[in-house]
Amino acid sequence: MNEPHRKEATKLGQISWALFDWANQPFFTIITTFIFAPYFANVMVGDPVQGQAAWAFTQSTSGILIALMSPFLGAMADAGGPRKPYILTFQVLLAVGCFALWWAYPGRPDLIAPISAAVVLATIGAEMSIVFNNAQLPNIVRPERMGWLSGLGWGMGYTGGLVALFMVLVVSMPAMFGLAANNDQPLFGLDAKSHELERLMGPASALWLAVFVIPMFLFTPDSAKRRISLLGAALQGGRSLIHTVRRLGHFRNALRYLIAFMLYNDGLAAIIAFGGVYAAATFKWSTVTLGIFGIILTVFAIPGAFLGGRFDDKLGSKRVVQVTIVGVIVAAIGLVSVSADRVLFFVPAAELVPTRGLFGSLQEKVFMGFALLLGICMGPMQAASRTMIGRLAPHGMTGEFFGLFALSGRATAWMAPLAIGIITEAADSNRLGISCVIIFLVLGFVLLAGVREERASA
């Protein structure tokens, strides 16, 4: 699977590659999932239903743009050689978009559009840099160890997200850690009334990224330079992409996998992205509760990612993905089965009391149980999916196929959030809006059943 004449990277180079996930994860954990997204939907926009719809449309916009860009840029990277210049460019976009979130003031409807644009910019930067970092995987490790390294990356990413969430908890609840006499005010003089803690998540994520992405640039080997200009690489990459798309009929097995991944990954991404928004709207969770929820979920995701990489190498990527999709489907059904006064759709539950303890209601306990199942499954599902495309891609076409992999992961990524937004507004229900992700998961599972885990011939 390695490109000709390429040696396996050193352990330092491989770990530095995996550290890329650690560097980028706070954006996904803090911004798009547990802290900023619920703040945007429920505080900045104000109305929970309209807020969920607004966040859904923001995610669908970024998904459309990423779907248009990713396959072309992947082919361009293959034609031009080194991937790190592309990674750097998009990481800068991610940092700029995150930094702009400081101006997401509450009660300012005039800022919803520019803040949404900043989220779109950051999402494009994150997702496109991941395309090029993923394309490095087959070049730095032996084929039989790709599952291990991919799982290590996901595990380190979840660990980074866990550390970031823990830091949020420390800042927001200083008395819990003996850093203040009470929890009336966050650390560093942050103003709770103007939600400076939630707004600070963007700049803090940008700073985290700037520090921890450096080892990948220093120690992970890049593809050799080629004597071709940027324009030449763009033209050659475009021609190569068109040629690959025309020949997708030849790669029928890989094409089937890409379509399956497109569907089940969209379902997973949507349930992750909107789970915190749904919980905050249903249970009126505070930022602190959302942070603790994220910590618990991530704690269960970390061993899943590491163990998933091991099982990937032993059992194969496809089997790992199939088992975890079933787990995610069960978890998704369970999550939407919980409302403010019901569990498992029909079982009545006592009214939510404002003075209840942490996750103190039956509704929250059931919700957390299914959320933990989601956490266990999502790590190995994502890691094995990334390894799977590396096993299917023909020699010399890894960049293109990882670009197509990103395309399949984002081509309908706009559809799931868009469907959530439309259904949420039409039904005036957060619950019905988020339920549509189950359809994506089931269709992806059905298509995956017919995929063979074997390398395509160029």
C-alpha positions as CSV (number, residue, x, y, z in Angstrom):
1,M,0.0,0.0,0.0
2,N,3.0,2.3,0.4
3,E,3.9,4.3,-2.6
4,P,7.0,3.0,-4.4
5,H,10.4,3.7,-2.8
6,R,8.9,5.0,0.4
7,K,10.1,3.8,3.8
8,E,7.9,3.6,6.9
9,A,8.2,6.7,9.0
10,T,9.9,6.6,12.4
11,K,7.9,6.1,15.5
12,L,8.2,9.8,16.2
13,G,6.9,10.6,12.7
14,Q,3.9,8.3,13.1
15,I,3.0,9.6,16.6
16,S,3.4,13.2,15.3
17,W,0.9,12.3,12.5
18,A,-1.5,10.9,15.1
19,L,-1.1,14.1,17.2
20,F,-2.7,16.0,14.3
21,D,-6.1,14.5,15.5
22,W,-5.3,15.8,19.1
23,A,-4.6,19.3,17.7
24,N,-7.8,19.5,15.7
25,Q,-10.2,17.7,18.0
26,P,-11.2,20.7,20.3
27,F,-12.8,22.3,17.3
28,F,-15.1,19.3,16.9
29,T,-15.6,18.6,20.6
30,I,-15.8,22.1,22.0
31,I,-17.1,24.1,19.0
32,T,-19.4,21.9,16.9
33,T,-20.6,19.5,19.6
34,F,-20.7,20.1,23.3
35,I,-20.2,23.8,24.2
36,F,-20.4,26.4,21.4
37,A,-23.1,24.7,19.2
38,P,-25.7,24.5,22.1
39,Y,-24.8,28.1,23.1
40,F,-25.3,29.3,19.5
41,A,-28.6,27.5,19.2
42,N,-30.2,28.1,22.6
43,V,-28.6,31.4,23.7
44,M,-27.3,33.4,20.8
45,V,-30.3,32.6,18.5
46,G,-32.5,32.3,21.6
47,D,-35.3,30.0,20.4
48,P,-34.3,26.3,20.7
49,V,-36.2,25.2,17.7
50,Q,-35.1,28.1,15.5
51,G,-31.6,27.7,16.9
52,Q,-31.3,24.0,16.0
53,A,-32.5,24.9,12.5
54,A,-30.0,27.7,12.2
55,W,-27.1,25.5,13.3
56,A,-28.3,22.8,10.9
57,F,-28.3,25.2,7.9
58,T,-24.8,26.4,8.9
59,Q,-23.5,22.8,8.9
60,S,-25.3,22.0,5.6
61,T,-23.6,25.1,3.9
62,S,-20.2,24.0,4.9
63,G,-21.0,20.4,3.8
64,I,-21.9,21.6,0.3
65,L,-18.7,23.6,-0.1
66,I,-16.5,20.8,1.2
67,A,-18.2,18.3,-1.1
68,L,-17.3,20.5,-4.1
69,M,-13.7,21.1,-3.1
70,S,-12.4,17.9,-1.5
71,P,-12.0,15.5,-4.5
72,F,-10.4,18.1,-6.7
73,L,-7.9,19.1,-4.0
74,G,-7.1,15.5,-3.2
75,A,-6.2,14.9,-6.9
76,M,-4.2,18.1,-7.0
77,A,-2.2,17.0,-4.0
78,D,-1.3,13.7,-5.7
79,A,-0.2,15.6,-8.8
80,G,1.8,18.2,-6.9
81,G,3.6,16.0,-4.4
82,P,3.8,17.4,-0.9
83,R,0.7,17.6,1.2
84,K,1.9,19.8,4.1
85,P,1.5,23.1,2.3
86,Y,-2.2,22.4,1.8
87,I,-2.5,21.3,5.4
88,L,-1.0,24.5,6.6
89,T,-3.2,26.7,4.4
90,F,-6.4,25.1,5.7
91,Q,-5.2,25.0,9.3
92,V,-4.8,28.7,9.1
93,L,-8.4,29.1,7.8
94,L,-9.5,26.9,10.7
95,A,-7.7,29.1,13.2
96,V,-9.1,32.3,11.8
97,G,-12.7,31.0,11.8
98,C,-12.3,29.9,15.4
99,F,-10.8,33.1,16.6
100,A,-13.8,35.1,15.1
101,L,-16.2,33.2,17.4
102,W,-15.2,35.5,20.3
103,W,-17.6,38.1,18.8
104,A,-20.6,35.7,19.1
105,Y,-22.4,38.0,21.6
106,P,-25.8,36.9,23.0
107,G,-28.9,38.8,22.1
108,R,-27.3,40.1,18.8
109,P,-29.4,38.7,15.9
110,D,-27.4,40.9,13.5
111,L,-24.3,38.8,14.3
112,I,-25.9,35.4,13.5
113,A,-25.0,35.5,9.8
114,P,-21.3,36.6,10.3
115,I,-20.8,34.1,13.1
116,S,-22.3,31.4,10.9
117,A,-19.9,32.3,8.2
118,A,-17.0,32.0,10.6
119,V,-18.2,28.5,11.6
120,V,-18.4,27.6,7.9
121,L,-14.9,28.9,7.3
122,A,-13.5,27.0,10.3
123,T,-15.3,23.8,9.3
124,I,-13.9,24.0,5.7
125,G,-10.4,24.5,7.1
126,A,-10.7,21.5,9.5
127,E,-12.2,19.1,7.0
128,M,-10.0,19.9,4.1
129,S,-6.8,19.7,6.2
130,I,-8.0,16.3,7.3
131,V,-8.2,15.2,3.7
132,F,-4.5,15.9,3.2
133,N,-3.4,14.5,6.5
134,N,-5.4,11.3,5.9
135,A,-3.6,10.9,2.5
136,Q,-0.3,10.7,4.3
137,L,-1.4,7.5,6.2
138,P,-0.4,4.9,3.6
139,N,3.0,6.5,3.1
140,I,4.2,6.4,6.7
141,V,3.2,3.0,8.0
142,R,3.1,-0.6,6.7
143,P,-0.3,-1.8,5.5
144,E,-0.7,-4.4,8.3
145,R,-0.3,-1.6,10.9
146,M,-2.6,1.1,9.3
147,G,-5.5,0.1,11.5
148,W,-3.4,0.5,14.6
149,L,-2.1,4.0,13.6
150,S,-5.5,5.2,12.4
151,G,-7.0,4.0,15.7
152,L,-4.2,5.7,17.6
153,G,-5.0,9.0,15.8
154,W,-8.7,8.8,16.7
155,G,-7.9,7.8,20.3
156,M,-5.4,10.7,20.7
157,G,-8.1,13.0,19.2
158,Y,-10.7,11.9,21.7
159,T,-8.1,12.3,24.5
160,G,-7.4,15.8,23.3
161,G,-11.1,16.6,23.3
162,L,-11.4,15.1,26.8
163,V,-8.6,17.3,28.1
164,A,-10.1,20.4,26.5
165,L,-13.5,19.6,28.1
166,F,-11.9,19.1,31.5
167,M,-10.2,22.5,31.1
168,V,-13.6,24.1,30.4
169,L,-14.9,22.5,33.5
170,V,-12.0,23.8,35.6
171,V,-12.5,27.4,34.3
172,S,-16.3,27.3,34.8
173,M,-16.4,25.6,38.2
174,P,-13.2,26.7,39.9
175,A,-14.5,26.0,43.5
176,M,-14.7,22.3,42.6
177,F,-11.0,22.2,42.1
178,G,-10.1,24.5,45.1
179,L,-9.2,27.4,42.8
180,A,-11.9,29.8,44.2
181,A,-14.2,30.2,47.2
182,N,-17.3,29.7,45.1
183,N,-18.5,29.1,41.5
184,D,-20.2,32.5,41.1
185,Q,-17.7,33.6,38.5
186,P,-15.5,31.7,36.1
187,L,-11.7,31.9,36.3
188,F,-9.7,34.8,34.7
189,G,-12.5,37.3,35.4
190,L,-14.7,36.0,32.6
191,D,-18.1,37.6,32.6
192,A,-20.9,34.9,32.8
193,K,-23.6,37.4,31.8
194,S,-22.1,38.1,28.4
195,H,-21.1,34.4,28.1
196,E,-17.4,35.1,27.7
197,L,-16.6,31.5,28.6
198,E,-18.6,30.1,25.6
199,R,-17.2,32.8,23.3
200,L,-13.7,32.1,24.4
201,M,-13.9,28.5,23.1
202,G,-13.1,29.7,19.6
203,P,-9.8,31.5,20.3
204,A,-8.8,28.8,22.8
205,S,-9.3,26.1,20.2
206,A,-7.2,28.2,17.7
207,L,-4.4,28.5,20.2
208,W,-4.5,24.7,21.1
209,L,-4.3,24.0,17.3
210,A,-1.3,26.3,16.8
211,V,0.7,24.6,19.6
212,F,-0.1,20.9,19.0
213,V,0.0,20.7,15.2
214,I,3.7,21.7,15.1
215,P,5.1,18.1,15.6
216,M,3.3,16.8,12.5
217,F,5.0,19.5,10.4
218,L,8.4,18.9,12.0
219,F,8.6,15.1,12.2
220,T,6.1,13.4,9.9
221,P,7.7,12.9,6.4
222,D,5.9,14.4,3.5
223,S,5.7,13.2,-0.1
224,A,8.7,14.1,-2.3
225,K,8.6,17.3,-4.2
226,R,7.8,17.2,-7.9
227,R,9.0,19.5,-10.6
228,I,5.6,21.0,-11.3
229,S,4.1,24.4,-10.6
230,L,1.0,25.0,-8.5
231,L,-0.9,25.8,-11.7
232,G,0.4,22.6,-13.3
233,A,-0.5,20.6,-10.3
234,A,-4.0,22.1,-10.3
235,L,-4.5,21.3,-14.0
236,Q,-3.0,17.8,-13.7
237,G,-5.0,17.2,-10.6
238,G,-8.2,18.3,-12.3
239,R,-7.6,16.0,-15.3
240,S,-6.7,13.1,-13.0
241,L,-9.9,13.6,-11.0
242,I,-12.1,13.7,-14.1
243,H,-10.4,10.6,-15.3
244,T,-11.0,8.9,-11.9
245,V,-14.6,9.9,-11.9
246,R,-15.1,8.6,-15.4
247,R,-13.6,5.3,-14.3
248,L,-15.5,4.9,-11.1
249,G,-17.5,2.2,-12.8
250,H,-14.2,0.2,-12.9
251,F,-13.9,0.7,-9.1
252,R,-17.4,-0.6,-8.4
253,N,-16.5,-2.2,-5.1
254,A,-14.7,1.0,-3.9
255,L,-17.6,3.1,-5.2
256,R,-20.1,1.1,-3.3
257,Y,-18.1,1.5,-0.1
258,L,-17.8,5.3,-0.7
259,I,-21.6,5.6,-1.1
260,A,-22.2,3.4,2.0
261,F,-19.7,5.5,4.0
262,M,-21.4,8.7,2.7
263,L,-24.7,7.6,4.2
264,Y,-23.7,6.0,7.5
265,N,-21.0,8.6,8.3
266,D,-23.5,11.4,7.7
267,G,-25.9,9.8,10.2
268,L,-23.1,9.5,12.8
269,A,-21.9,13.0,12.2
270,A,-25.4,14.4,12.6
271,I,-26.2,12.5,15.8
272,I,-22.9,13.7,17.3
273,A,-23.3,17.3,16.2
274,F,-26.9,17.7,17.3
275,G,-26.9,15.4,20.4
276,G,-25.7,18.2,22.6
277,V,-28.1,20.7,21.0
278,Y,-31.0,18.3,21.5
279,A,-30.0,17.6,25.1
280,A,-29.6,21.3,26.0
281,A,-33.0,22.1,24.5
282,T,-34.8,19.1,26.2
283,F,-33.2,19.2,29.6
284,K,-32.2,22.8,29.8
285,W,-28.6,21.8,30.5
286,S,-26.1,24.5,31.4
287,T,-22.6,24.8,29.9
288,V,-21.2,23.0,32.9
289,T,-23.5,20.1,32.5
290,L,-22.8,19.9,28.8
291,G,-19.1,19.9,29.6
292,I,-19.5,17.0,32.0
293,F,-21.7,15.2,29.5
294,G,-19.0,15.6,26.9
295,I,-16.3,14.4,29.3
296,I,-18.2,11.2,30.1
297,L,-19.0,10.5,26.5
298,T,-15.4,11.1,25.4
299,V,-14.0,8.8,28.2
300,F,-16.0,6.0,26.7
301,A,-15.0,6.9,23.2
302,I,-11.2,6.8,23.9
303,P,-10.9,3.0,24.6
304,G,-13.3,2.3,21.8
305,A,-11.0,4.0,19.3
306,F,-7.8,2.3,20.5
307,L,-9.4,-1.1,20.7
308,G,-11.1,-0.6,17.4
309,G,-7.8,-0.1,15.7
310,R,-6.6,-3.4,17.2
311,F,-9.7,-5.3,16.1
312,D,-9.4,-3.6,12.7
313,D,-6.0,-5.2,12.0
314,K,-7.2,-8.6,13.3
315,L,-10.8,-8.9,12.0
316,G,-10.8,-6.4,9.1
317,S,-12.1,-3.0,8.7
318,K,-15.5,-4.0,7.3
319,R,-16.5,-6.2,10.3
320,V,-15.6,-3.5,12.7
321,V,-17.6,-0.9,10.8
322,Q,-20.6,-3.2,10.6
323,V,-20.8,-4.0,14.3
324,T,-20.4,-0.4,15.3
325,I,-23.0,0.9,12.8
326,V,-25.5,-1.4,14.6
327,G,-24.5,0.0,17.9
328,V,-24.9,3.6,16.6
329,I,-28.3,2.8,15.2
330,V,-29.5,1.4,18.6
331,A,-28.0,4.5,20.4
332,A,-29.6,7.0,18.0
333,I,-33.1,5.3,18.4
334,G,-32.6,5.4,22.2
335,L,-31.5,9.0,22.3
336,V,-34.6,10.3,20.3
337,S,-36.8,8.0,22.4
338,V,-36.2,10.4,25.4
339,S,-38.2,13.6,25.7
340,A,-38.9,16.0,28.6
341,D,-41.7,13.7,30.0
342,R,-41.1,10.3,28.3
343,V,-38.4,7.6,28.0
344,L,-38.4,4.8,25.4
345,F,-41.1,6.8,23.5
346,F,-44.0,5.7,25.7
347,V,-42.9,5.3,29.3
348,P,-44.0,8.3,31.4
349,A,-41.4,10.1,33.5
350,A,-41.7,12.6,36.4
351,E,-41.5,16.3,35.6
352,L,-38.0,17.7,35.4
353,V,-37.3,19.7,38.6
354,P,-34.9,22.6,38.3
355,T,-33.3,21.7,41.7
356,R,-32.5,18.1,40.6
357,G,-28.9,16.9,40.9
358,L,-26.5,16.2,37.9
359,F,-28.4,13.8,35.5
360,G,-30.8,13.4,38.4
361,S,-33.9,12.5,36.4
362,L,-34.9,9.2,34.8
363,Q,-35.0,10.9,31.4
364,E,-31.4,12.0,31.7
365,K,-30.2,8.6,33.0
366,V,-31.7,6.8,30.0
367,F,-30.4,9.5,27.7
368,M,-26.9,9.1,29.1
369,G,-27.0,5.3,28.8
370,F,-27.6,5.5,25.1
371,A,-25.1,8.3,24.8
372,L,-22.4,6.0,26.3
373,L,-23.2,3.3,23.7
374,L,-22.8,6.0,21.0
375,G,-19.4,7.0,22.6
376,I,-18.1,3.4,22.6
377,C,-19.0,2.8,19.0
378,M,-18.1,6.1,17.2
379,G,-14.4,5.8,17.7
380,P,-13.8,2.4,16.1
381,M,-16.4,3.2,13.4
382,Q,-14.5,6.3,12.3
383,A,-11.1,4.8,12.6
384,A,-11.9,1.6,10.7
385,S,-13.7,3.6,8.0
386,R,-10.5,5.6,7.3
387,T,-8.4,2.5,7.2
388,M,-10.9,0.8,4.9
389,I,-10.4,3.4,2.1
390,G,-6.6,3.0,2.5
391,R,-7.0,-0.8,1.9
392,L,-9.2,-0.2,-1.2
393,A,-7.3,2.6,-2.9
394,P,-5.1,1.5,-5.9
395,H,-1.3,2.2,-5.7
396,G,-0.4,5.8,-6.6
397,M,-4.0,7.1,-6.1
398,T,-4.3,7.4,-2.4
399,G,-4.7,11.2,-2.5
400,E,-7.5,11.0,-5.0
401,F,-9.3,8.2,-3.1
402,F,-8.9,10.0,0.2
403,G,-10.3,13.1,-1.6
404,L,-13.2,11.0,-2.8
405,F,-13.4,9.5,0.7
406,A,-13.8,13.1,2.1
407,L,-16.3,13.8,-0.7
408,S,-18.4,10.7,0.2
409,G,-18.1,11.8,3.9
410,R,-19.3,15.3,3.1
411,A,-21.3,15.0,-0.2
412,T,-24.5,14.4,1.7
413,A,-23.3,15.9,5.0
414,W,-25.3,18.9,4.0
415,M,-28.4,16.7,3.5
416,A,-28.6,15.4,7.0
417,P,-28.3,18.8,8.7
418,L,-30.6,20.3,6.0
419,A,-33.2,17.6,6.7
420,I,-32.9,18.2,10.4
421,G,-33.4,21.9,9.8
422,I,-36.3,21.5,7.5
423,I,-38.1,18.9,9.7
424,T,-37.4,20.8,12.9
425,E,-39.0,24.0,11.5
426,A,-41.9,22.2,9.7
427,A,-42.8,20.0,12.7
428,D,-41.7,22.6,15.3
429,S,-40.0,19.7,17.1
430,N,-36.3,19.1,17.9
431,R,-37.1,15.5,18.5
432,L,-38.6,14.8,15.0
433,G,-35.9,16.8,13.4
434,I,-33.0,14.8,14.7
435,S,-34.8,11.4,14.1
436,C,-34.1,11.5,10.4
437,V,-30.4,10.5,11.0
438,I,-31.5,6.9,11.6
439,I,-32.5,6.6,7.9
440,F,-28.9,7.5,6.9
441,L,-27.4,4.9,9.2
442,V,-29.7,2.1,8.1
443,L,-29.1,2.7,4.4
444,G,-25.4,2.9,4.9
445,F,-25.4,-0.5,6.7
446,V,-27.4,-2.2,4.0
447,L,-25.0,-1.0,1.2
448,L,-21.9,-1.9,3.2
449,A,-23.0,-5.5,3.3
450,G,-22.1,-6.0,-0.4
451,V,-18.6,-4.4,-0.2
452,R,-15.5,-6.7,-0.5
453,E,-12.4,-5.7,1.5
454,E,-9.9,-5.9,-1.3
455,R,-7.6,-3.4,-3.1
456,A,-8.9,-2.0,-6.4
457,S,-6.7,-2.4,-9.4
458,A,-5.5,0.8,-11.1
